[in-house]
Amino acid sequence: MPGYSGTPLAKKLGIKQGHAVHTVGAPPNYQALLKPLPGGVRFETTANTATNIVHLFETERARLAKQLTTLRKKLAPDATVWVS
């Protein structure tokens, strides 16, 4: 579903073919909001060095800081973390 710019959300987030995506606190309809997705995109239940993109939804600063510290230890240096 394109946003106001007409660009699909998955493209805005940099999700590409074959990417592994991990979410934290995402809304229940998150995957539907990303359609159309490039081929081979998979959603992982845990973050690791193979994760390309993490989309983190958080409203409290302390929990956000804790999540970012934890993710930094698990992700490869070139992984992308989006915070909403």
Backbone bond lengths (Angstrom), bond angles and torsions (degrees), N, CA, C in turn:
res aa  C-N    CA-C-N  psi(-1)  N-CA   C-N-CA  omega(-1)  CA-C   N-CA-C  phi
1 M - - - 1.450 - - 1.528 108.03 -
2 P 1.300 118.05 118.12 1.455 119.69 -178.76 1.513 111.92 -72.70
3 G 1.313 115.79 148.99 1.456 121.01 175.47 1.513 109.79 -84.11
4 Y 1.307 115.93 -165.04 1.459 120.09 -176.32 1.528 112.75 -60.77
5 S 1.332 117.84 -24.33 1.463 120.03 -178.99 1.518 112.55 -84.55
6 G 1.311 117.27 -10.61 1.454 120.82 -176.64 1.515 113.27 87.65
7 T 1.337 117.83 -5.65 1.458 121.99 178.22 1.527 109.12 -88.97
8 P 1.331 118.23 128.42 1.468 120.17 178.91 1.532 111.37 -58.49
9 L 1.329 116.03 143.52 1.454 121.99 -177.68 1.533 111.84 -57.58
10 A 1.325 117.37 -41.15 1.467 120.14 -179.83 1.528 110.53 -58.02
11 K 1.321 117.49 -40.00 1.464 121.08 178.74 1.526 110.37 -68.23
12 K 1.328 117.51 -41.34 1.465 120.96 178.36 1.525 111.21 -59.22
13 L 1.329 116.07 -37.38 1.465 121.32 -178.76 1.527 112.76 -80.43
14 G 1.318 116.86 -8.95 1.463 120.44 179.04 1.516 113.86 83.56
15 I 1.321 117.10 18.99 1.461 120.41 178.63 1.521 108.63 -75.83
16 K 1.330 114.72 122.09 1.460 121.08 -176.49 1.523 111.02 -119.14
17 Q 1.312 115.17 169.97 1.454 121.68 -179.89 1.526 110.46 -51.98
18 G 1.337 116.17 131.17 1.451 122.34 175.98 1.518 115.20 79.88
19 H 1.311 118.56 1.28 1.463 120.73 -179.14 1.524 112.79 -68.71
20 A 1.329 114.24 148.95 1.464 122.41 172.38 1.526 106.66 -102.34
21 V 1.325 115.98 125.45 1.457 122.68 -176.96 1.518 109.14 -118.07
22 H 1.316 115.79 136.09 1.467 121.97 176.13 1.521 107.37 -124.62
23 T 1.326 116.61 135.81 1.459 120.29 178.07 1.523 110.26 -120.24
24 V 1.325 114.44 151.71 1.457 121.56 175.45 1.524 106.39 -130.39
25 G 1.325 116.56 117.36 1.457 121.37 177.29 1.516 114.73 72.45
26 A 1.318 117.52 21.12 1.465 121.33 -178.98 1.533 110.70 -68.65
27 P 1.331 116.28 150.47 1.465 118.76 176.08 1.526 110.81 -65.63
28 P 1.320 117.21 156.00 1.473 120.48 -176.98 1.528 114.07 -57.03
29 N 1.308 118.29 -30.10 1.470 121.04 -177.63 1.529 112.82 -95.70
30 Y 1.311 117.29 18.07 1.466 121.86 -175.19 1.528 112.80 -54.21
31 Q 1.317 117.65 -50.33 1.461 119.78 -176.82 1.523 111.50 -63.63
32 A 1.314 117.20 -34.91 1.463 120.34 177.83 1.530 110.60 -66.06
33 L 1.330 117.25 -34.52 1.461 121.11 179.41 1.524 112.26 -66.59
34 L 1.325 117.13 -23.44 1.459 121.64 -177.40 1.526 114.07 -85.25
35 K 1.304 117.60 -10.73 1.469 120.01 -176.85 1.518 110.39 -67.26
36 P 1.316 117.19 140.10 1.460 128.24 2.95 1.534 111.24 -82.47
37 L 1.318 114.82 139.15 1.466 121.88 178.03 1.528 110.24 -97.26
38 P 1.323 116.88 145.83 1.463 119.13 172.60 1.538 109.74 -63.17
39 G 1.302 116.78 158.98 1.453 121.62 -179.53 1.512 113.55 -62.06
40 G 1.309 116.29 145.42 1.450 122.13 172.89 1.518 115.72 76.19
41 V 1.331 118.40 6.02 1.465 120.03 176.74 1.519 108.15 -69.11
42 R 1.327 115.25 134.20 1.462 119.17 178.89 1.527 109.25 -127.82
43 F 1.305 115.09 147.18 1.462 121.96 179.17 1.515 107.92 -104.36
44 E 1.308 115.60 121.59 1.460 122.73 -176.36 1.526 110.18 -99.37
45 T 1.327 116.48 146.18 1.461 120.69 179.46 1.522 112.39 -82.69
46 T 1.323 116.76 -17.79 1.459 120.82 177.10 1.529 109.52 -134.23
47 A 1.308 115.40 153.70 1.458 120.62 176.78 1.519 109.73 -90.80
48 N 1.344 115.72 143.15 1.463 120.83 177.29 1.524 108.88 -156.52
49 T 1.295 117.61 -172.22 1.465 121.13 -176.24 1.528 113.20 -66.34
50 A 1.333 117.99 -15.01 1.457 120.89 177.50 1.529 112.21 -90.32
51 T 1.320 117.62 -5.51 1.464 122.22 -179.32 1.523 109.31 -74.26
52 N 1.324 116.25 129.03 1.462 120.87 179.19 1.525 112.22 -91.18
53 I 1.332 115.74 -40.37 1.461 120.42 -175.96 1.520 110.11 -137.40
54 V 1.322 115.37 134.69 1.465 122.19 171.48 1.512 106.66 -117.40
55 H 1.317 116.31 130.70 1.464 120.91 174.04 1.518 106.25 -115.00
56 L 1.312 114.61 113.74 1.460 123.26 -172.68 1.523 109.26 -109.81
57 F 1.333 115.90 125.82 1.455 122.17 177.75 1.525 107.54 -111.76
58 E 1.320 116.27 118.17 1.467 120.02 -177.22 1.522 109.78 -150.90
59 T 1.340 115.81 145.52 1.461 120.80 -179.62 1.525 112.96 -114.79
60 E 1.324 117.60 -10.47 1.457 120.54 -178.56 1.525 110.61 -113.32
61 R 1.327 115.19 130.22 1.460 121.51 -175.65 1.530 113.00 -58.55
62 A 1.332 117.80 -44.41 1.468 120.60 -177.21 1.528 110.99 -64.19
63 R 1.317 116.86 -42.23 1.474 119.75 178.87 1.525 110.60 -68.02
64 L 1.324 116.59 -37.20 1.461 120.29 177.19 1.526 110.32 -61.51
65 A 1.313 117.18 -46.55 1.466 121.27 179.31 1.520 111.08 -59.84
66 K 1.318 116.55 -42.47 1.469 120.73 179.46 1.533 110.67 -64.52
67 Q 1.329 116.39 -44.67 1.469 120.32 179.61 1.534 110.83 -61.79
68 L 1.319 116.91 -43.92 1.466 119.93 -178.70 1.524 111.60 -65.30
69 T 1.320 116.99 -38.36 1.465 120.78 177.05 1.521 110.46 -62.92
70 T 1.319 116.41 -44.39 1.464 121.44 179.33 1.528 110.90 -64.31
71 L 1.320 117.00 -45.12 1.464 120.81 -179.09 1.521 111.84 -63.74
72 R 1.312 116.36 -38.70 1.475 120.34 -179.44 1.529 111.21 -56.74
73 K 1.316 116.85 -34.39 1.464 122.02 -179.28 1.525 112.18 -76.40
74 K 1.318 117.43 -25.46 1.465 122.04 -173.72 1.521 114.26 -96.09
75 L 1.318 117.60 -28.29 1.461 121.24 -170.74 1.522 112.89 -92.50
76 A 1.321 115.20 155.32 1.463 120.88 172.13 1.533 108.20 -70.59
77 P 1.308 117.99 154.92 1.473 121.41 -177.88 1.533 114.20 -57.97
78 D 1.327 117.87 -26.71 1.462 119.81 -177.98 1.525 114.83 -94.64
79 A 1.331 117.21 7.47 1.463 121.26 176.99 1.531 109.92 -70.35
80 T 1.315 115.51 151.58 1.457 121.37 178.13 1.515 109.54 -106.45
81 V 1.331 116.08 137.16 1.465 121.60 175.77 1.527 107.39 -121.00
82 W 1.319 115.31 120.98 1.465 121.85 174.80 1.515 107.31 -103.82
83 V 1.310 116.84 135.91 1.465 121.90 178.30 1.527 108.26 -117.47
84 S 1.312 115.07 126.56 1.467 120.92 177.36 1.508 109.55 -122.10
